[in-house]
Amino acid sequence: MMLVATVSSSREIELANAADLLELRLDLGIFDFLPKLRYIVTCRRKADGGAYEGSEETRIEKIKIFAEKVNAEFVDIEFDVPDDFLDFKCGIIESYHNFKETPSFEFLRDLVESKRGDYYKIATMGKTMDDWKKIVRLLLEFEDIIAFLMGEEFRFTRIASALLGSPFIYCYVGLKKAPGQIELNEALKILKSLGVRK
Amino acid sequence: MMLVATVSSSREIELANAADLLELRLDLGIFDFLPKLRYIVTCRRKADGGAYEGSEETRIEKIKIFAEKVNAEFVDIEFDVPDDFLDFKCGIIESYHNFKETPSFEFLRDLVESKRGDYYKIATMGKTMDDWKKIVRLLLEFEDIIAFLMGEEFRFTRIASALLGSPFIYCYVGLKKAPGQIELNEALKILKSLGVRK
Protein backbone atom coordinates (compact mmCIF):
# COMPACT_ATOMS: atom_id res chain seq x y z
CA MET A 1 0.00 0.00 0.00
CA MET A 2 1.13 3.55 -0.68
CA LEU A 3 0.62 6.77 1.19
CA VAL A 4 -0.60 9.56 -1.04
CA ALA A 5 -0.50 13.16 0.18
CA THR A 6 -3.08 15.38 -1.46
CA VAL A 7 -1.35 18.73 -1.85
CA SER A 8 -2.50 22.18 -2.88
CA SER A 9 0.75 24.13 -2.74
CA SER A 10 4.51 23.78 -2.94
CA ARG A 11 4.59 24.49 0.79
CA GLU A 12 2.48 21.39 1.43
CA ILE A 13 4.83 19.29 -0.68
CA GLU A 14 7.56 20.19 1.82
CA LEU A 15 5.39 18.77 4.62
CA ALA A 16 4.81 15.50 2.79
CA ASN A 17 8.12 13.75 3.37
CA ALA A 18 6.42 10.56 4.50
CA ALA A 19 4.36 10.24 1.29
CA ASP A 20 5.10 7.72 -1.47
CA LEU A 21 3.11 9.72 -3.98
CA LEU A 22 1.86 13.30 -4.15
CA GLU A 23 -1.53 14.11 -5.59
CA LEU A 24 -1.25 17.59 -7.13
CA ARG A 25 -4.61 19.34 -6.92
CA LEU A 26 -4.32 21.81 -9.78
CA ASP A 27 -7.77 23.20 -8.93
CA LEU A 28 -6.68 24.23 -5.43
CA GLY A 29 -3.31 25.82 -5.74
CA ILE A 30 -0.33 27.08 -7.59
CA PHE A 31 2.84 25.02 -7.58
CA ASP A 32 5.79 27.30 -8.08
CA PHE A 33 8.33 24.67 -7.16
CA LEU A 34 8.00 20.97 -7.95
CA PRO A 35 10.78 18.71 -6.68
CA LYS A 36 11.54 15.48 -8.55
CA LEU A 37 9.02 13.18 -6.87
CA ARG A 38 6.29 10.72 -7.81
CA TYR A 39 3.08 12.51 -8.74
CA ILE A 40 -0.60 11.98 -9.44
CA VAL A 41 -1.95 14.98 -11.30
CA THR A 42 -5.59 15.98 -11.04
CA CYS A 43 -7.83 18.99 -11.30
CA ARG A 44 -11.17 18.48 -9.55
CA ARG A 45 -14.38 20.03 -10.75
CA LYS A 46 -16.66 21.75 -8.27
CA ALA A 47 -19.18 18.88 -8.58
CA ASP A 48 -16.50 16.42 -7.44
CA GLY A 49 -15.47 18.35 -4.35
CA GLY A 50 -12.91 20.54 -6.10
CA ALA A 51 -12.68 24.18 -7.14
CA TYR A 52 -12.40 24.02 -10.94
CA GLU A 53 -15.19 25.74 -12.85
CA GLY A 54 -13.92 26.14 -16.45
CA SER A 55 -14.43 24.02 -19.54
CA GLU A 56 -13.61 20.34 -19.76
CA GLU A 57 -11.25 20.87 -22.69
CA THR A 58 -9.17 23.38 -20.75
CA ARG A 59 -9.19 21.23 -17.62
CA ILE A 60 -7.96 18.10 -19.39
CA GLU A 61 -5.36 20.10 -21.30
CA LYS A 62 -4.10 21.59 -18.01
CA ILE A 63 -3.78 18.10 -16.50
CA LYS A 64 -1.95 16.86 -19.61
CA ILE A 65 0.57 19.70 -19.63
CA PHE A 66 1.27 19.34 -15.92
CA ALA A 67 1.53 15.56 -16.09
CA GLU A 68 4.22 15.81 -18.75
CA LYS A 69 6.00 18.60 -16.91
CA VAL A 70 6.39 16.59 -13.70
CA ASN A 71 6.70 13.23 -15.45
CA ALA A 72 3.65 12.06 -13.51
CA GLU A 73 3.11 8.45 -12.60
CA PHE A 74 -0.67 8.85 -12.87
CA VAL A 75 -3.35 11.31 -13.79
CA ASP A 76 -6.71 11.08 -12.02
CA ILE A 77 -9.57 11.47 -14.46
CA GLU A 78 -13.27 11.33 -13.59
CA PHE A 79 -15.39 8.40 -14.76
CA ASP A 80 -17.60 10.56 -17.00
CA VAL A 81 -14.78 12.05 -19.06
CA PRO A 82 -15.20 10.91 -22.70
CA ASP A 83 -12.80 8.33 -24.14
CA ASP A 84 -11.36 10.88 -26.57
CA PHE A 85 -9.82 12.77 -23.67
CA LEU A 86 -8.12 9.70 -22.18
CA ASP A 87 -4.93 10.10 -24.17
CA PHE A 88 -2.15 10.26 -21.59
CA LYS A 89 1.43 9.03 -21.53
CA CYS A 90 1.21 7.91 -17.90
CA GLY A 91 -1.07 5.64 -15.85
CA ILE A 92 -4.71 6.59 -15.35
CA ILE A 93 -6.73 6.49 -12.14
CA GLU A 94 -10.38 6.66 -13.15
CA SER A 95 -12.38 8.19 -10.33
CA TYR A 96 -15.94 8.36 -9.08
CA HIS A 97 -16.72 10.79 -6.26
CA ASN A 98 -20.06 11.18 -4.56
CA PHE A 99 -20.26 13.66 -1.68
CA LYS A 100 -23.95 12.96 -1.03
CA GLU A 101 -24.20 9.22 -0.59
CA THR A 102 -22.92 5.77 -1.44
CA PRO A 103 -24.95 4.30 -4.31
CA SER A 104 -25.96 0.62 -4.39
CA PHE A 105 -23.36 -2.12 -4.70
CA GLU A 106 -24.72 -2.93 -8.17
CA PHE A 107 -24.23 0.65 -9.33
CA LEU A 108 -20.64 0.68 -8.05
CA ARG A 109 -19.93 -2.75 -9.54
CA ASP A 110 -21.16 -1.57 -12.96
CA LEU A 111 -18.84 1.42 -12.75
CA VAL A 112 -15.86 -0.70 -11.86
CA GLU A 113 -16.62 -3.25 -14.58
CA SER A 114 -16.42 -0.48 -17.17
CA LYS A 115 -12.95 0.55 -15.99
CA ARG A 116 -10.84 2.24 -18.67
CA GLY A 117 -7.85 3.28 -16.57
CA ASP A 118 -5.29 1.31 -14.52
CA TYR A 119 -7.12 1.83 -11.23
CA TYR A 120 -10.69 2.68 -10.41
CA LYS A 121 -11.11 5.02 -7.45
CA ILE A 122 -14.45 5.05 -5.60
CA ALA A 123 -14.83 7.72 -2.91
CA THR A 124 -18.39 8.12 -1.65
CA MET A 125 -20.03 9.64 1.40
CA GLY A 126 -20.58 7.04 4.11
CA LYS A 127 -23.79 7.00 6.13
CA THR A 128 -24.28 3.45 7.39
CA MET A 129 -22.27 0.32 8.00
CA ASP A 130 -24.04 -1.11 4.95
CA ASP A 131 -22.25 1.49 2.85
CA TRP A 132 -19.00 0.18 4.25
CA LYS A 133 -20.01 -3.40 3.38
CA LYS A 134 -20.51 -2.34 -0.24
CA ILE A 135 -16.95 -1.05 -0.34
CA VAL A 136 -15.63 -4.22 1.30
CA ARG A 137 -17.44 -6.38 -1.28
CA LEU A 138 -15.95 -4.33 -4.11
CA LEU A 139 -12.47 -4.78 -2.71
CA LEU A 140 -13.00 -8.52 -2.26
CA GLU A 141 -14.38 -9.04 -5.77
CA PHE A 142 -12.21 -6.77 -7.91
CA GLU A 143 -8.53 -6.02 -8.39
CA ASP A 144 -7.05 -2.56 -8.85
CA ILE A 145 -9.76 -0.78 -6.93
CA ILE A 146 -9.09 2.17 -4.67
CA ALA A 147 -12.17 2.50 -2.47
CA PHE A 148 -13.15 4.03 0.85
CA LEU A 149 -15.89 6.11 2.43
CA MET A 150 -15.77 9.83 3.05
CA GLY A 151 -17.07 11.40 6.26
CA GLU A 152 -15.51 11.84 9.69
CA GLU A 153 -17.42 8.87 11.08
CA PHE A 154 -15.91 6.67 8.39
CA ARG A 155 -12.35 7.87 8.53
CA PHE A 156 -11.39 4.38 9.68
CA THR A 157 -12.29 3.07 6.20
CA ARG A 158 -9.32 4.93 4.72
CA ILE A 159 -7.00 2.63 6.64
CA ALA A 160 -9.26 -0.43 6.73
CA SER A 161 -9.72 -0.45 2.95
CA ALA A 162 -5.94 -0.49 2.51
CA LEU A 163 -5.85 -3.57 4.74
CA LEU A 164 -8.28 -5.14 2.27
CA GLY A 165 -6.15 -4.44 -0.78
CA SER A 166 -6.95 -0.84 -1.72
CA PRO A 167 -3.50 0.30 -2.89
CA PHE A 168 -3.49 4.02 -2.03
CA ILE A 169 -4.30 5.85 1.20
CA TYR A 170 -5.10 9.50 0.49
CA CYS A 171 -3.95 11.73 3.33
CA TYR A 172 -3.65 15.42 3.95
CA VAL A 173 -0.80 17.64 5.03
CA GLY A 174 -1.53 21.23 5.95
CA LEU A 175 -5.21 21.69 5.06
CA LYS A 176 -7.69 18.81 5.06
CA LYS A 177 -8.94 18.29 1.49
CA ALA A 178 -11.88 15.90 2.03
CA PRO A 179 -14.13 14.87 4.94
CA GLY A 180 -12.52 12.13 7.03
CA GLN A 181 -9.03 12.42 5.56
CA ILE A 182 -6.28 11.43 7.98
CA GLU A 183 -3.16 13.51 8.39
CA LEU A 184 -0.18 11.90 6.64
CA ASN A 185 2.05 11.34 9.66
CA GLU A 186 -0.83 10.06 11.74
CA ALA A 187 -1.69 7.53 9.02
CA LEU A 188 1.95 6.42 8.94
CA LYS A 189 1.91 5.96 12.71
CA ILE A 190 -1.24 3.81 12.53
CA LEU A 191 0.23 1.62 9.78
CA LYS A 192 3.41 1.13 11.82
CA SER A 193 1.39 0.15 14.89
CA LEU A 194 -0.49 -2.37 12.76
CA GLY A 195 2.80 -3.82 11.57
CA VAL A 196 2.10 -3.22 7.88
CA ARG A 197 4.69 -0.49 7.39
CA LYS A 198 8.24 0.01 8.63
CA MET B 1 -16.40 -3.03 19.61
CA MET B 2 -14.86 -4.02 22.92
CA LEU B 3 -11.28 -4.29 24.06
CA VAL B 4 -10.57 -7.58 25.78
CA ALA B 5 -7.38 -8.00 27.79
CA THR B 6 -6.21 -11.60 28.03
CA VAL B 7 -4.79 -11.90 31.52
CA SER B 8 -2.83 -14.60 33.32
CA SER B 9 -2.45 -13.05 36.78
CA SER B 10 -3.99 -10.55 39.18
CA ARG B 11 -0.99 -8.32 38.47
CA GLU B 12 -1.98 -8.19 34.81
CA ILE B 13 -5.54 -7.23 35.72
CA GLU B 14 -4.10 -4.12 37.33
CA LEU B 15 -2.48 -3.20 34.01
CA ALA B 16 -5.72 -3.62 32.10
CA ASN B 17 -7.51 -0.41 32.99
CA ALA B 18 -8.34 0.36 29.39
CA ALA B 19 -10.08 -2.99 28.85
CA ASP B 20 -13.85 -3.42 28.61
CA LEU B 21 -13.61 -7.11 29.38
CA LEU B 22 -10.96 -9.33 30.93
CA GLU B 23 -10.34 -12.81 29.62
CA LEU B 24 -9.16 -14.89 32.57
CA ARG B 25 -6.82 -17.61 31.37
CA LEU B 26 -7.19 -20.19 34.11
CA ASP B 27 -4.62 -22.42 32.40
CA LEU B 28 -1.91 -19.80 32.66
CA GLY B 29 -2.10 -18.33 36.10
CA ILE B 30 -3.43 -18.01 39.57
CA PHE B 31 -5.80 -15.18 40.37
CA ASP B 32 -5.54 -14.37 44.05
CA PHE B 33 -7.43 -11.12 43.75
CA LEU B 34 -10.33 -10.53 41.38
CA PRO B 35 -11.86 -7.05 41.37
CA LYS B 36 -15.50 -6.62 40.39
CA LEU B 37 -15.10 -6.35 36.60
CA ARG B 38 -16.53 -7.86 33.44
CA TYR B 39 -14.98 -11.24 32.73
CA ILE B 40 -14.67 -13.95 30.11
CA VAL B 41 -13.51 -17.16 31.77
CA THR B 42 -11.54 -19.75 29.86
CA CYS B 43 -9.00 -22.50 30.37
CA ARG B 44 -7.13 -23.36 27.19
CA ARG B 45 -5.92 -26.85 26.42
CA LYS B 46 -2.38 -27.35 25.17
CA ALA B 47 -3.72 -28.19 21.67
CA ASP B 48 -5.41 -24.79 21.53
CA GLY B 49 -2.34 -22.79 22.49
CA GLY B 50 -2.88 -23.04 26.24
CA ALA B 51 -1.23 -24.86 29.11
CA TYR B 52 -3.99 -27.11 30.44
CA GLU B 53 -3.29 -30.84 30.27
CA GLY B 54 -5.84 -32.49 32.57
CA SER B 55 -9.19 -34.11 31.85
CA GLU B 56 -12.04 -32.38 30.08
CA GLU B 57 -14.42 -32.92 33.01
CA THR B 58 -12.06 -31.18 35.44
CA ARG B 59 -11.39 -28.36 32.99
CA ILE B 60 -15.05 -27.57 32.35
CA GLU B 61 -15.81 -27.84 36.07
CA LYS B 62 -13.00 -25.38 36.80
CA ILE B 63 -14.38 -22.92 34.27
CA LYS B 64 -17.88 -23.29 35.70
CA ILE B 65 -16.79 -22.67 39.29
CA PHE B 66 -14.74 -19.63 38.33
CA ALA B 67 -17.45 -18.21 36.08
CA GLU B 68 -19.92 -18.27 38.97
CA LYS B 69 -17.37 -16.90 41.39
CA VAL B 70 -16.65 -13.80 39.28
CA ASN B 71 -20.18 -13.52 37.88
CA ALA B 72 -18.68 -13.86 34.40
CA GLU B 73 -20.31 -12.30 31.38
CA PHE B 74 -19.05 -15.13 29.16
CA VAL B 75 -17.20 -18.39 29.23
CA ASP B 76 -15.11 -19.35 26.22
CA ILE B 77 -15.61 -23.01 25.33
CA GLU B 78 -13.98 -24.84 22.42
CA PHE B 79 -16.07 -25.96 19.45
CA ASP B 80 -15.45 -29.65 20.08
CA VAL B 81 -16.73 -29.69 23.66
CA PRO B 82 -19.83 -31.95 23.83
CA ASP B 83 -23.27 -30.37 24.24
CA ASP B 84 -23.65 -31.95 27.69
CA PHE B 85 -20.92 -29.69 29.02
CA LEU B 86 -22.48 -26.49 27.70
CA ASP B 87 -24.54 -25.83 30.78
CA PHE B 88 -23.57 -22.34 31.93
CA LYS B 89 -25.46 -19.50 33.55
CA CYS B 90 -23.66 -16.85 31.46
CA GLY B 91 -23.07 -16.20 27.78
CA ILE B 92 -20.97 -18.62 25.73
CA ILE B 93 -18.24 -17.82 23.24
CA GLU B 94 -17.69 -20.95 21.21
CA SER B 95 -14.13 -20.98 19.91
CA TYR B 96 -12.06 -22.58 17.18
CA HIS B 97 -8.29 -22.13 17.31
CA ASN B 98 -5.84 -23.37 14.72
CA PHE B 99 -2.16 -22.51 15.26
CA LYS B 100 -1.04 -24.28 12.07
CA GLU B 101 -3.17 -22.80 9.32
CA THR B 102 -6.44 -21.28 8.21
CA PRO B 103 -8.74 -23.97 6.82
CA SER B 104 -10.92 -23.37 3.75
CA PHE B 105 -13.76 -20.86 3.83
CA GLU B 106 -16.24 -23.74 3.51
CA PHE B 107 -14.79 -25.46 6.58
CA LEU B 108 -15.03 -22.26 8.62
CA ARG B 109 -18.53 -21.52 7.35
CA ASP B 110 -19.68 -25.01 8.40
CA LEU B 111 -18.26 -24.42 11.88
CA VAL B 112 -20.01 -21.10 12.23
CA GLU B 113 -23.31 -22.47 10.95
CA SER B 114 -23.29 -25.04 13.74
CA LYS B 115 -22.87 -22.31 16.39
CA ARG B 116 -24.23 -23.29 19.82
CA GLY B 117 -23.06 -20.30 21.84
CA ASP B 118 -23.75 -16.57 21.63
CA TYR B 119 -20.62 -15.79 19.64
CA TYR B 120 -18.37 -17.93 17.49
CA LYS B 121 -14.67 -17.11 17.74
CA ILE B 122 -12.37 -18.12 14.89
CA ALA B 123 -8.64 -17.57 15.49
CA THR B 124 -6.42 -19.24 12.92
CA MET B 125 -2.83 -18.87 11.78
CA GLY B 126 -2.54 -16.54 8.81
CA LYS B 127 -0.21 -17.33 5.94
CA THR B 128 -1.55 -15.55 2.89
CA MET B 129 -3.84 -12.67 2.00
CA ASP B 130 -6.31 -15.33 0.86
CA ASP B 131 -6.57 -16.46 4.49
CA TRP B 132 -7.51 -12.91 5.38
CA LYS B 133 -10.15 -12.87 2.62
CA LYS B 134 -11.75 -15.96 4.17
CA ILE B 135 -12.09 -14.13 7.48
CA VAL B 136 -13.49 -11.03 5.78
CA ARG B 137 -16.10 -13.14 3.97
CA LEU B 138 -17.13 -14.77 7.26
CA LEU B 139 -17.56 -11.37 8.86
CA LEU B 140 -19.58 -10.08 5.92
CA GLU B 141 -21.87 -13.10 5.79
CA PHE B 142 -22.49 -13.89 9.45
CA GLU B 143 -23.46 -12.03 12.60
CA ASP B 144 -21.95 -12.60 16.04
CA ILE B 145 -18.61 -13.78 14.71
CA ILE B 146 -15.31 -12.91 16.35
CA ALA B 147 -12.65 -13.65 13.75
CA PHE B 148 -9.07 -12.66 13.00
CA LEU B 149 -5.76 -14.19 11.96
CA MET B 150 -2.91 -15.06 14.28
CA GLY B 151 0.71 -14.37 13.36
CA GLU B 152 2.86 -11.24 13.59
CA GLU B 153 2.43 -10.52 9.89
CA PHE B 154 -1.33 -10.50 10.36
CA ARG B 155 -1.55 -8.48 13.53
CA PHE B 156 -3.38 -5.82 11.52
CA THR B 157 -6.33 -8.23 11.18
CA ARG B 158 -7.04 -7.91 14.91
CA ILE B 159 -7.98 -4.29 14.36
CA ALA B 160 -9.25 -4.61 10.79
CA SER B 161 -11.68 -7.39 11.72
CA ALA B 162 -13.19 -5.16 14.40
CA LEU B 163 -13.75 -2.52 11.71
CA LEU B 164 -15.72 -5.19 9.84
CA GLY B 165 -17.98 -6.02 12.77
CA SER B 166 -15.98 -8.46 14.89
CA PRO B 167 -17.08 -7.36 18.36
CA PHE B 168 -14.03 -8.13 20.52
CA ILE B 169 -10.37 -7.21 20.09
CA TYR B 170 -8.18 -9.53 22.16
CA CYS B 171 -5.13 -7.69 23.48
CA TYR B 172 -2.33 -8.43 25.88
CA VAL B 173 -1.03 -6.63 28.93
CA GLY B 174 2.23 -7.80 30.48
CA LEU B 175 3.07 -10.97 28.57
CA LYS B 176 1.92 -11.60 24.99
CA LYS B 177 -0.47 -14.58 24.96
CA ALA B 178 -0.77 -15.32 21.25
CA PRO B 179 1.21 -14.51 18.07
CA GLY B 180 0.33 -11.09 16.69
CA GLN B 181 -1.57 -9.86 19.74
CA ILE B 182 -1.44 -6.09 20.15
CA GLU B 183 -0.75 -4.49 23.51
CA LEU B 184 -3.94 -3.10 25.07
CA ASN B 185 -2.96 0.57 25.23
CA GLU B 186 -1.49 0.48 21.75
CA ALA B 187 -4.75 -0.96 20.41
CA LEU B 188 -6.68 1.80 22.17
CA LYS B 189 -4.40 4.41 20.61
CA ILE B 190 -4.98 2.98 17.12
CA LEU B 191 -8.77 2.95 17.60
CA LYS B 192 -8.68 6.57 18.76
CA SER B 193 -6.62 7.58 15.75
CA LEU B 194 -9.15 5.87 13.52
CA GLY B 195 -11.96 7.79 15.20
CA VAL B 196 -13.87 4.70 16.32
CA ARG B 197 -13.17 5.12 20.02
CA LYS B 198 -13.09 8.07 22.38
Interface residues (C-beta under 8 A of the other chain):
Chain A: M129 K133 V136 R137 L140 E152 E153 R155 F156 T157 I159 A160 L163 L164 G165 G180 I182 E186 K189 I190 S193 L194 G195 V196
Chain B: M129 K133 V136 R137 L140 E152 E153 R155 F156 T157 I159 A160 L163 L164 G165 G180 I182 E186 K189 I190 S193 L194 G195 V196
